[in-house]
Amino acid sequence: MIGFLFAQVPLREIVHGGNNTANDLGQVLHASLFMIGIGYAMRHDAHVRVDIVYHRLGVRGRALVDLIGTALLLLPWLLIVFWYSIPIVLNSVRQLEEFAETYTPGYFILKLQLFSFSLLVGLQALANIARAALVLAGPAERPS
């Protein structure tokens, strides 16, 4: 992916060449990295967390925040993304949609990834909810 996208700059600027098909492939690979990698980042808690109090909470407090945030914010958002993407993705796959500028086949793959994104992140969200529920149902934490 980096090679496809990085090579475009010198080819376009120095040799006035560049390959739009390689650029399209780089975009597909770049989107794939993020759409599929988000579930992995969630699994390993490697995502960006903007918080004011989360890091000050104990294990049970963090579990409660994770449970509420995932159940009330993330899952409904994923359902909305999935629901509204169904006609868009199905239409794109039915037409085997191409990239508009280059007529390179494969644009439908980008849209199809909305399904894999929703599925993978949704499964990880359910796992996070179960993990938080286990922490909350377990023995109370002892003060240090």
Secondary structure as UniProt FT lines:
FT   HELIX           2..13
FT   HELIX           20..43
FT   TURN            44..45
FT   HELIX           54..56
FT   HELIX           59..69
FT   HELIX           70..74
FT   HELIX           75..95
FT   TURN            100..102
FT   HELIX           107..137
//
